[in-house]
Amino acid sequence: MAMAPQPQVGYDFTSTQDWFSFNISIWEPFLVQLRSSLDHPPRALEIGSWEGRSAIYLLQNFCNIPTSELVCIDHFDLHRTPDGRERYKKIQHNLSIPGLPFRIIDEFSTVGLYRLLEEEIQSPTGGFDFVYIDGSHEADDTLLDAELAWRLTRQGALVVFDDYEWNVEPPESIHHPKRGIDAFLLLHDKEYEVLHRGYQVIIRKTREMRIGFMTTTGDSREIYEDAPVNVAFSTDSGYAMPTAVALTSAILATEQRMSFYIFDCGLTADDRERLKSALPSSDRVTMTFIELPEGSKGRQDGTWAKIDALSHLPVERVLFLDSDILVRHDLGELWRVDLQGRMFAAARDIGLPMGHAAVPRRPYFNAGVLLIDVTRIRSRLASFLEFIETRAPTTYKDQDALNEFFHDEYLEINIEWNATGLGTYGTMKDNDRAAAWPNGELAALHQSAKIVHFTGPVHPSMSRILDEYNQPWTSKPWGFVGAPGHPFAKDWCKVLRKTAWRGWFESEEYKDEVAKAESKVMEQGLQVFRDRIAAARDELQKK
């Protein structure tokens, strides 16, 4: 459908100041397509409106329903000159004629845009679908206008830059808008697609809207809505493959920007490249490798790498995940949890909800998923490390130490965020489990788990496999017997096929590992069998 021509009757324009009408034929197809794609009332923002020629066109052809909105920013010399007051009078008159909603912000663009940004923070459906930047010709002003307006621009919106081929100043001059436009386009490379380049440049935004700051009146959770989700893993070559599955599942499930920090406990160069291949082509996700210093406890025993990493994380808040997990839900929800002044958040351990014999009996969490206030926990780190060195070794090492030292300084979160023992010990009757989850929460996890944690050994022992009272046994999906009975083992394998290890189960490497693991487990199992028979005979002879 053709758009309405530029109106003349009843409007008060200076005939010698028509710097817009020749753009209509270029704008029309893009606006028609954009307008037809919207499922909400359109909103347009114009920076530099003069007497309102382009604004009238937008009112008649884009913001042309009673629930739409057009916002114009122009300083009109702050009403201090006759010309400024006259232009303001004309634009008020002109924009009133269509009888559609409009708003004029009579400020310099920086002030006006900041005002809009503060307003849009409070609006859950904020942002503009069309932005026209036609203000100052100075390159730095143009860059600033574009940067602030970009934060108000919705994904899929059009942004139009005027005067790209302006002939009054040399294009390389700071007094020409081209330098500012080019700088903006370079800075935001891969966040848009260019639709037209001529006297005007028209782009379509391809990334989500990000205002990038909050005000004193905002909800503190907004800080984490806009910041990247920081995720840390500690891993070595033996766990590189499951780490790839874990981070790939996190990327697939999470919409927010993400930053991964991989603590290298013995990765090869090939491992690193294969892990990096999990990143999408956009810059929504980044990955940084960090090596623990020589002599650190984590270099000697990877179980402690998570504790060592707390001193080396370059961020103030992090989701520290074990490598044997599968993310099934957007991590942004967990990321935004209010820690309420606690050191970290963790979910109760399903296998040991009240701990075990080597630790005090009280609620006991699993350390495979931790949302950590890094700054706060560092204030206690020296005391914690001293505590670790003086305590007797226990079965679950770092997890036991964290539970003992921080037993009253963590926030308990829903077990959906660290679902362990699914299909195995989590389904077995236990008084502590029944007391902790009396309303069917454990059974519901088989459908509702947001992070699945594959606890247990990679290769289970012969005695575990043959234990008729505890079936199915607990093991990991990539081991020589897989994870029988686990409701999400197949989902783990599906994600594996999206990583650089996609052909793992068909590879000769896997077949060799299975053969070696099976042989080793059988040898160890038979040895245990022989040792027990010998011990029994010795006992019998003593009698």
N, C-alpha and C positions, 0 to 999 in steps of 0.2 A: 504494500500500500504506500502510495506516495505521501510524502510529508507536506505539511502546510508551508507555503512560500513565506519569505520574510515579510511581515506585515508593514503597511505604510499608513493607512487611514487611522487617524486618531492618535498616532504616536508622535512624540516630539523628539526627533533626532536631528542632529546637525548634519546636513547633506554632505558636507566635505569631510566627514569623519566616519565614513563607513569602512572599517578595517576588518569586517567580518564576512559579508555576504558572499564573497568569492570562495569561502570555505564550505558552503552548504553542500555542494555536490560531492565533496569528499566525506563530509560527516554523515550524510544521509544513510548510506547502506550500513555503516557501522552502528548507527543509532537504532535503525530498524531492527537489526539482528539482536542487539543488546536488549531493546525494549521487549521484544517477543520472548526472550529467554528468562525474564524475571518472573518470579512467583510472589513478589512483594511490591508494595508501592515504591516507585523509583525515587531516588534522592540524588541530586546533583549539586556540585560545589564549583563555584567560579571564583577565581582569584584575579581580580582586575576586571571590573565590569563597565567602567566609563558611563555611558548613557543607557546601556542595557540591550544593545542589539542582539548579542549572542544569548543573553539571558532570556529575552523574549522568545527567541527560536527554541530554546530548551523548554520553556513553559508550554509552548504550543505543540511541541513534537515529542517531548520526553516526559517531563514532569506535568503531565496533562490530565491528571485525575485529582479529585479533591483531597485524597490522602497522600499525595506525593509532596515533595518539598524541594525547593530550590533555595540555596544559600549563596549570597553574593558578598564577597569581601572586597572593599575598596575604601581608601582613606578619605577621598574627596577633600584633600588638603586639610583634613580635620575641621572643615567648615570655617577655616580662617581666611579664605580668599573668596572673592565674588565668583570666580570660575568654579571653585569647588562646591560652593553652595548651589550654583546653577545646575551643575551636573547631578548633584544629589536630588534636587527638585525634579529634574527630568526623569531620572531612573525610578523615583517613587511613582511618578505619574505613569510612566510606561509599563512598569511591572504590575500596576493595579488594574490595567485594562483587561487582561485575560480572566481575572477573577479566580485565580488559582493561588495556592499557598506559596509565599516567598518570604525570605528574610534577608535584610541587608545589615551586614556588620560594618559600620563605618569606622574602621580602624586600619592601621597599617597591617599588612598581611601576617607578619610574625605574631603580633598581639592577637589578631583575630583567629588565627589558626590554633594558637595555644588555648584560647577560650573554647573553641570547638573541641579540642582534644580533652579538656577537662570535663566538658559536658558529655562527650561520647563514652568516657570511662564509666559513667553511671548508667549508660543505656545498654541493656543486654542485646539489642538488635541494632547497634550503632553502625556507622559507616556510610560511605557514599558509593553509588554505582557509576557515576560519571564525574570526572574532575577536569576542569579546564584551567590551565596555568598560563595567565596572560597579564602578569603584573609588571614588576620592575624589569628593565632590560639589563641590569647589572648581573654578571654571572654568579656572584656569590649570593645575591638576593634570590635569583632563580633557583639555585641549588637548595637554599634553605626552604623556600616555598615548596619545592618538590618533595624534600625530605619530610617536612611536617605533614603535607597533604597525603603522602604515601601511607602514613600511619592512620589516616582516616579512610583509606581506600579499601573497599571490599575485594575479596578474591573474585576474579572475573570481570571487574570493573574496567572501564576505559579511562585512560589519562591522556589528555591532549596538551602538548607544549606548543605555544605560539612563537613566531619570530625566529625559528631556527635558521632561516636564511635571510635574516634582516640585513639590509645593505647600508645602514647608516654608520656602523662601526666595523672595523675589521673583525672577522669571525674569531681570530685568535686572541682578541682583546678581552680583558676582564670586564669591559663595558659592553660586551655582547652576550646575550643569553646562551649562545651555543656552548660556550665553555662550561657553564653551569649544568646544562642539559646533558652534555657528554659525560661530565663527572658523575652525575646521578645515575645514568645508564650503566656506567662502568661499575659503580658501587653495588648496584642491584642486579648485576648480570645473573641470568638464569631465574629471575623472579618475574619475568614478563616475556611477552612476545611482541615484536614490532609489527604493526599492521600497516603503517604508512610512514614514509619519510620524505618530506619535501619542505615547503615553507613551514609546515607544521609537522610534528612527530606525534604519532598516535600509537599507544601501546595498550595491551591488555594485561592486567595483573594476574599472575598465575599462583602466587602464594597467598596464604591466609593473612587476614588483617592483623596487625600487631601494633598496638598503641605504644607499648614499651615503657610506660611509667604509670604510677598511680598517685593519687592525692591523699591528703591526710584524712579525708572523709571516706576513703575506700576501704573495702574489706581486706584484711591482711592476706587472705588466700589469693587475692589477685596477683600478689608478688610471684607466686609459684605458678599461676596460670600462664604468665607471660615468659617466665624464665625457662631455659631448657631443662628437661628432666635429666639430671646427672646420674648415670648408672655406672657402677664399678664392679669389675670382676677381678679375681686373682686366679691365674691359671698357668699351667705348664703344657708341654707338648702332649702329654697323655690325656689332658682334658681340653685340648684346643677344639676338637670336634664338638663335644657337647656345649662348649662355650659359644661356638658359632650358632648352634641351634637356639640357645637361650637368647642371644642378642638378636638373632633374626626374628624370633617369635615376638620379642619386645618391640622391634621396629614395625612389624606387621600389625601389632595390636594398638600401637600408640600414635595418636595424631600430632601431639605436641613435638616441638623441636627437642632433639636428644643429643647429649654428649656422653660418649662412652669413655671410661678410663680403664685400661687393661693393665693390671699389674703383672709384669712378666716374671714368672717364677721358673723359666726354662723353656721358652718358646724358640723354635727355629725361625729363620728368615722366611721359610715357606709357610710356616704356621701363621706368621703375621700377615703375609700377603693374602692368604686364604680367609683370614678373619676380616681383613679390610674389604674383601670382595663382597661381603654381606651388606655393605653400605649402599643405599640408593644413590642414583646419579645426581640428585639434588643435594643442596647443602643443608637439608633439614637435619641430617645426622652427621656427627663428627666422631672421630675415634683418636685417642691419644694413648700411646704405650708408655708405661712408666716402669723403670727397673728399680727394684729394691736394692739398697746398698749392700755391698759385700759384708758378710758377718752378721747380717740381720737374722733374727729367729725365723722369719718367713722364708729365707733362702735355704735354710737347713731343713725346715719342715713346713711344707706348703700350708698345713692346717693353720699356722699362725700368720700367714701372709696378710689376712684381713686386718689383724691388729697392727702389724707394722705399717700397713698402707695408710692408717689414720694420720700418721705424721707427714705423709707425702701427697695427700690429695690437694689439688689446687683450687678446691671449691669449698663453700661453707655448708653445703647440704648435699647429701648423696643417698641414692638407693644402692646398697651393697648387696649383690645377689650371688648365690652359689651358682656354679656352672651347670649343675644337674637339675635345672628347672625349665619349665615351659610356661611362657606368659600367654594367657588366654584373654586378658582384659586390658583396657587402656591404662597404662601406668600413671597417666596424668591424675587419675582419681587418688591413687595412693600418694603420689607426690604432693598433693595439696592437703594432706592430713595435717591438722594443727597438732604439733607435738606438745603443746601446753607446758612448755618449759622443761620437758624431759630430755634426756640424752639421746634417746632413739625410740623407735616404735618397732615392735616385734609381735609375732603371733605365737600362741601357746603351742608347745610341742605335742602333737597328737599321740605319739608313742609313749611319751613320758610327761603327761600334763602336770604332775607334781614332782618331777625330778626322779632321781634314782638314789641308790644307797650311798654313793660317794659325795652327794651334795645335800644341803639342808632341805627338808621337806617343805616345799612351798610352790606356788605357781612357777612353772619352768617353761621358758620360751625356746623355740628353735631359731638358731642364728643364721639360717639360710637366706632369709629375707629381712634386711634391716634398713629402715629409713633413719638416717643418722644426722643429727645436728653436729657437724664436724667441729665447728668452733667451740661449742659447749663441751663436747667430750674431750677435746684436747686440754681443757683446763684441768681434767682429772687424769690425763694420760700417764703422767709420771708416776702417780700413786698406783695406778692400775698395773703398769709394767712391773713395779716393785712387788706388787701383790702376786703377780704371775710367777716371778722368780722364787718367791718364798713358799708358795703352796705346793703340796704334793701332787704329782701327776694323776690325772683322772682320765676316764675313758673318752670323754667328748671334748677334751682339751680346751680350745678357745671358747666353745659354747658353755662349758661348765664354768670357766673363769668369768665370762661375761654375766652369767646368771648369778653367781655368788657376789660379785663386786657391785653390780648395778641392780640388784634385786628390787630396790624400791625407787629406781630412777628411770624406768622405762614406761612407755605407754603400750598397753596391750591392744592389738588390733584384731580384726576378724580373721579366723583361720582360713577364710577364702583366699587370703593373700599368701598363705604358705601351707598348702594342702599336702600333707605327708601321709604315707601309709595307705593310700587309696587302693582298694581291692585286696589289701593284705591285712596288716595288723590294725589298721584303722577301723576295720569291720568287726574285730574280735571283741568279745565282752570283757570289760574291765571296769572296776568300781570307780577309779579316778576319772576315766573317760565319761562314764555315765553321769558323774557329778558335775563335770565341767560342761558337758553338752547334753542336757537332758531332753532336748526337744527335737531330736532328729537332725541336728546340724551336720553330723558326720556323714550320714546317708545322703544328705542334700549336696554335699561336696562333689559327689560323682557327676553332678550336672553343673554346679555353680562355681566350682573352683576357678579363681582368677589367676593364681599362680600355682602350678602343679610342681611339687618338689619330689623328685625321684630319689628318695633316701635308700640306704642299703648299699651293699658292695656292688662293684661292677660285675665281678665273677663270684657268685655265692659258693660256699663250701659244699662238699658232698653231704655233710651232716645236715645242713640247712635244706638242701634239696630233698633229702630222704626223711625229714622230720614230718611224720604223718599227722602230728597234732597242730602244725602251723603251716597250712597250705592255703593259697600258694605262697611260696617264699618271696622274700623281698630282694630285688636286684634291679639293675639299670637297663634301659632299652638297648643299649649298644653292647652289652656283655654277651658272653658266649651262649647264654640261655635266654636272653631278652628279659622282659618284665611280664611274665605270665599273670593274667588276672588283673593287670592294671588297666583302668578304663581309658587312659590317655596315652598308652604306649604307641598306638597307631598314629595318633596325632603328632607325637614327637617324631616319628619316622617320616611323616609327611613334610614337616618343616625341615628335617635333615635334607630332603631332596631339593630344597630351595637354596642350599648352601654349596660351598665348594667341595664338600664331601658327599655330594648327591649320589655317587655310585658306590658308596662305602660297602653296603651289604653284598654287592656283586663282585667286589674287588678281591684279588688274590691276597692282599694284605689282611683283609678281614678273615678270610678263610684260614690263613696261617695263624692269626691270633686266636681264633676259635679253637683250632687244633691244639695249640700250645696251652691255652687256658684249660681246656678240657683235660688234657694229659696231666697238667700240674695239679688240678683239683682232684683227679682220681688218685694220683700218686700220694698227695697229702692225705686224702681220705682213707686210703688203704693203710697208710702209716699210722694214722690215729687209731684205726681199727686194730692193727697189730699191737700197738702200744697198750691199748686197753685190755686186750686179751692177755698180754704178758703180765700186766699189773694184776689182773684177776687171778691168774694162775699162781703168781707169787703170793698173793694174799691167802689163797687156798692152801698152799704148801706150809705157810706159817701156822695154820690151824692144825 
